Amino acid sequence: MHLAPKLSGAEKRLLNRELSLVEFFRRVLDEVVEPGNPLLERLRFLTIFASIVDEFFMVRVAGLKEEVEQGWMSPSPDGMTAEDQLRELMIRLRPMIAEQSRVLKDEILPELQAEGIVVASYHSLSPGERERIDDYFTQNILPVLTPLAVDPAHPFPYISA
């Protein structure tokens, strides 16, 4: 584990918010790599890990990068600058993301396949399977993804409970 830069006084007692989150991510990933956990639980933790890391990059890492780009040099209460935090985050997150990919490719997907659950690419499907998938997408998924115009001329449609 890499340590934050040398801190003095009260700063030594403070935890960096972003680095604390990364340690939480590590605990989630530990549940993925734990072979004693049921397969679908490991897969669920894998998706949770992917989701929280993705959101972390979109919000927290983007904010830190913006601080660096704007030349913000003031340290956070724990004594780390945005640049220090970004450097430490990458040191900690890169191996975790590599482990996530390795476990998915080398363990989870093969174990799912052994149980008869196959994650297949669209192009590997037969023409009939593609047609059924396309119909399902058009009827059930696309309407949820398509934004609705809501304004005085197009009021929100009534949805009964």
URPE-V399491 format. One record per backbone hydrogen bond with DSSP energy under -0.5 kcal/mol. NH is the residue of the N-H (numbers start at 0). CO is the residue of the C=O. Records with the same first field share a line. If there is no record, write none. Layout:
NH->CO  CO
This chain:
10->7
11->8
12->9
13->10
19->15
20->16
21->17
22->18
23->19
24->20
25->21
26->22
27->23
28->24
29->25
30->26  27
31->27
32->28
33->29
34->32
36->33
41->37
42->38
43->39
44->40
45->41
46->42
47->43
48->44
49->45
50->46
51->47
52->48
53->49
54->50
55->51
56->52
57->53
58->54
59->55
60->55
61->56
62->58
63->59
64->60
65->61
66->62
67->63
68->64
69->65
70->67
71->66
72->70
75->79
78->75
84->80
85->81
86->82
87->83
88->84
89->85
90->86
91->87
92->88
93->89
94->90
95->91
96->92
97->93
98->94
99->95
100->96
101->97
102->98
103->99
104->100
105->101
106->102
107->102
108->103
110->106
111->107
112->108
113->109
114->110  111
115->112
116->111
117->115
119->117
123->120
124->121
129->125
130->126
131->127
132->128
133->129
134->130
135->131
136->132
137->133
138->134
139->135
140->135  136
141->136
143->140
144->140
145->141
149->147
150->148  153
153->150
159->157
